[in-house]
Amino acid sequence: MLADPAQYDAIVVTNLCVPTASGVPLQLLPREINGVRIIGIDVPGFGVPTHAEAKDVLAGAMLRYARGEAEAGPVQAPRGGRSEKPTVTLVGEVFPADPVGIGMLLEPLGLAAGPVVPTREWRDLYAALDGAVVAAIHPFYTASIREFEAAGRPIVGSAPVGHDGTADWLRAIGQAAGVPAERIDAAQNRFLPMVRAALARMPVAGRITLSGYEGSELLVARLLVESGADVRYVGTACPKTPCSAPDLAWLESRGVQVQYRASLEQDLAAMAEFEPDLAIGTTPVVQAAKQRRIPALYFTNLISARPLMGPAGAGSLATVVNAAIGNRPRFAAMESFFEGVGSGAAAGVWEGVPKDRPEFREQYARKVAKAAKAASVEEPI
């Protein structure tokens, strides 16, 4: 019933457990029903650590299917028709305004911004595969990048963030697309002063630790450093990939500690070590920071959901970051106001004043010690 070509181009069947648990191996599903593509993907929750990587698995599966269709014969053109200029396919989750800004950066190069993968329409997958260059804005979309490499497309890592990032990215994209050096220089001369001016207008002052699981953590850190922030630590839940190498090298050359596949314990240890003026991170990091009277911002909602690319992104973080850093005296005032309120075992809502019961702790400690002793006796020699 779902395979209605009037409503759907494709149906994705996702298995979130081990492949054999789905009952029928997804590889045995028909490739299409009534002209509707059937795509089966295995995304075991314990094998894909971040939602960004899960989206990459899906995008890669769709690209693989679309690439096979394009290799077999003619396919649908984009709704707006093919671009007159060579296009740059953008891979990853980007703020909705960023493709427009990237298109402006590419215009002097004689290039145009292509589709953003994951795409909104199936036919856009063909246009993405048809791009002259692939920009791995999200460097951790490894499954998608493999499909573009199989299609023979050059891959460029990093993104046009800040002055240095914009300069390097324009050069790398231009060279990959065969753009003459003078046109690359012209594009840099046109936009880099604008980026530098935007950074100067909106400086950031303060020590910052940053962590998240979106995949744009290194890009945000670069932008904060160029804005004047003293960024000490960047943790990302995503893995190290070749496409993130430019950002890693740039940050480490400026003394920033970068941790791939960062755990909560590593993020908290960095915050304790560097004692930042602002901690940007996941929900538990933000909670722990505020308990230490450190201003904190949730990365996903307050940082990653902002434009980052080119002149438009250069000053996008300063307002929210500076406002948060300026709130530190309020945390001291709140701690003074709530002094004496229960914490740890005494936290929560109580009808009366919570009482400490050390005898219960001693009783439980004896029980644990007894169990440990019994277990050691039972262990074979």
N, C-alpha and C positions, 0 to 999 in steps of 0.2 A: 504493500500500500504506500510506503514511503517513496518508492522508486518511481516518482512522477516527474518526467522531464519538464513539465510545465512549471514545476515549483523548485526543483533542485538540479544542480549540475553534478553534485557528488554527495554521497553518504559516507561518513567516516565511522567505522566501527572500532571503538577503542577498548582494548583489554587492559585493565589496571592491575591484573594479577600476573602470576607466572603464565606463560603461553598455554600450557596444557590445561589450566584451570578454566578456560573459556568453554570447554566442552568440545568445540570444533576448532581445529587449528585455523587461524585467520587466513593462512595461505590457501586454504581450500575454498574460500568464498569466491563467487564469480567476480570477474573484473568489472562487469557492468550488468545492469538489469534495466530493460526498457530504455537503453541509452543513458542511464544514470550511472556514473562511475561509483564503484564500491571500493573503498580504501580501508584496509585493515591495518591497524598499528598496535604494537605491544608497548605499553608505557607502564611498566610495573612501578608502583609508588615507591618501593624500597630501592629501585635502581635508577631513578631520575630525581636527584636531590632538589632541584628548583623548578618552579613553574615556567621559568624562561626556557629551560632545557626541554621541558615537556612540549612547549609550543614549537620548539625547534624540531623535535621528532615528528610532529604533525606536518610542519611546513616542509621538511625534507621528504616525507612520504608523498605529499602532493606534488612537489617538484619532480620527484622521480617518475611519477605517473604521467605528468604533463610532458616531461622530456621524452618519454617513450612515444607519446602521441605526436609530438612535433617531429621526431625522427621518422615516424611512419608516413607522414604526409601533411597536407595543408591543415592549418588549425585556425580558430577564430582570431580575428584581429581585436585590439582593444576597442571599447565602445567609442572612444574619441578618435579612433584611427591611429595609425603608427606615427610616431614622432618624426619630424623632418630632420631632427638632429640626432646624433648618437646619444644613447641614454646611459645613465648610471643607475643601476639597480641598488636600492637601499635595503640592507638586511638587518632586521631587528626591530625592537619596539622603540619608536621615536614619538616625541610629542607632536600632536597634529600640525603645529605650525612649522616644525623643523623642515619637512620636505619642501615647503615654499621657500624658506631661507636658503636651503641647500641649492634649490633651483637658481636662485639669484647668484650664488657663488659660482655656479657652473656656467652661467650665461657667457661670460667673457672667454671661456675656454671653447665655446662652440658646442657645448654639451647641454643636455637637459636631464632633469631628475626623472628617473623611471619609477616603476612601481615599488612599493614598500612590501617586503616579504616579512611576515605572513600577509598575503593579499586578501582583499575583500571579495574579489570575484575570481572564478576559475580562469577565465580568459586572460586575466592579468598575470597568471603564472607563465604563459607563453611569452608575454612582453618582458617579464623579468628575466627569463632565460635568453631573450634576444638582446639584452643590454650589452653595450660595448665593454663596460667595466662593472664589477660588483664591489660595492662599498660595504664592508663588514662593520657597520656602525655598532652593531652588537657582536663583539668578537667571539661570543660563546655559542653562536648558532652553527655548530660544527657539522651537523647533518645536512643543513641547507648548503653550507659552503662546499661540502663534498659533491653535491649535485651540480653546482655551478662549475666546479673544477672538471667534472666529467663532461660538461658541456663545452669545455675549452675556454671559459671566461677567466680573465685575470682578476685576482682578488686583492683589494687594498684594505688594510686594517686601519684602526683608529677613526677619528672623526674631526671635523672642523670646529674644535672647541678652543677658545682662547686665541691668543696671538700665534704662539708657536704651533699649536695644533692645526690652526687654519692654514698657516704657511706650508707646513709639511704635507697636509692632506691635499691641498690644491696641486702641489708639485707631484705627489705620487699619483693622483688621479689623472692629471694631464699627461704624465709620462706613460702610464698604462694605456691611455687612449690614443697615444701617438700625437698629442697636441704639440705644436712648435714651442720651443722654449720662450720665444718672445711673447706669446700669448699667455703662457703661465706667469711670466713676470708681470704682464699687464694686469692680470687678475689679482695677483698678490699686491701690487701697488695700489689697486683700487680699493681692496677690502681691508688690508691689514691696518692702515691708519684708523679706519672706522672702529675696528675691534679694539685697538690700543686706546682710543679715546673713550670708548664705552667702559673699559676696565678702569680707566683713571677716574671716570665720573662716579663709579660705584665701588669704592674699595672695601675690602673686608679686613678687619683687624682682630686677631685672636687665635688661640691655639685650638685646633680641631682634631678630633678622631672621627673616622667615618666608616660605616659598614652597612651592608645590605645584601639583598639577594636578587636584585633586578638585573644586574649585569652592566649597568652604566656607572658603577661606583668609581672606576678609575678615571672616567671622563669627567665626572663631577669634581673629583679631587684635583685634576689638572686645572679646571676652571677656577676653583677656590685658591689654588696656589698662585695663579697668575693675577688673581684679584687682591693678593697681598696676605692671604691667610697663612698661618703657620700650621700646615697639615702635617701631623706626625705619623698617622697610621691610616691605612685603607684596607679594609677586609671585605672580600666578596665571597659569597657562597658558591660562585661559579668556578670552573677549573681554569688552569693556565692553558692558553692556546697560542699558536703562532700569530694570530691576528691581534692579540692584545700586547704583543711584544713592544711596539712603539710606545705605548702608554706606560708599560712597566719600566722601560729604560729611562724615559723622561722623568718619572716620579722618583725612581731610585737615585738618579743623578742629582736630585735635589734633597736627598736625605729622608725621603718618605718611605716608611716601612710598608710593604705590600704583602698581604697574606691571601693567597687563593684558597678555596675550600675552607674558609675561615669558620671556626666553631664559635658558639656563644662564649665559651670559656676564653678563647683567644681575644675576642672583641672586648670582653670585660677586663681581661688582664691589661690590654693596651690602654683602656680608659684609666685604670688604676695607676699604671706606670706614668702616663704622660699628663694626668690631671688637666684635661682640656678645659677651655672656657666654654666649649660647646661640644656635645657628643651627638653625632648624627648616626642613626642606626635603626635596628629592628625594635619591635615592641619591648622585649625584655631588656635590651640595652638602654632604651629610653627610660624605662621604669627604674633600672638600677642607677642611672645617672641622676635622676631627680631625687632619689633617696639620698644621694651624696651631695645634694644641693648644686648639681651641675645642670645648667640649661641643656635641653635635648630636643631634637626634632626627629620625627619618624620619617625615614628616608623615602618610603614608597609614596606616601600621600603628599608630603610637603616639599620634597626635593626632586625626585625623579619626574614628577608631573609638571615640569616646567621646560620651556625651550632652552636648549643648551648650545645650539650651533650658530656659528658666525656672529656678526655684530648683534643680532637680536638676543642671543644667549649670553653675551659677555657680561651683562649686568643683571641677569635674571635672578641670581641667587642672593645678591647682596642685601636686599631689603629684608627678606625673611631671616637670613643668617644674622645680620647685625641686630635686628629686633630681638632675636632669641638671646644673643650674647648680652644685650643690655638688660635682660631680665634677671640677671644673677642676684642683685640685691633683694629682689622679691622672694627668692628661694630662702635666703637667710631670714627674712622677716617671717615667712611661713613656718620655718623650723622653730623659730622662737615662739610663734603663736601656738603651735601644736606640741610644744615641749611637754613631756610627761605622758603623752598619749601612748598606748600600748604598741609594742612592736614584737615581732617574732611570734612566740606562742600566745602572747597577750593581745595580738592584733585582732581587729574585728569589732563587732558591735556586742556590747555586754550590758546586761541589766544592772549589774553592780560593778564594783572595782575588781578586776581579775586578780587572783591570788596565785602566787608562785607556790608550787608543790614539789619541793626538791626530793621528798621521799618517793614520789612516783618515778622521778628520773633515776634515783638510785636503784629502785626495784627493777626498772627496765634494763638498766646497765648490767645488773647481776644476771638477769635472764639472758641477755645477749652473750655475756661472757661464758655462761654455762653452756649455751648452745654451741659456741665456738669451740669450747674445750671438748664437748662430746663429738663434734665433727672431726676434730684432729685425732681423736682416739680411734675413730672408725676408719680413717684413711689407711689403705694398705701400705705396707712397708716395701 
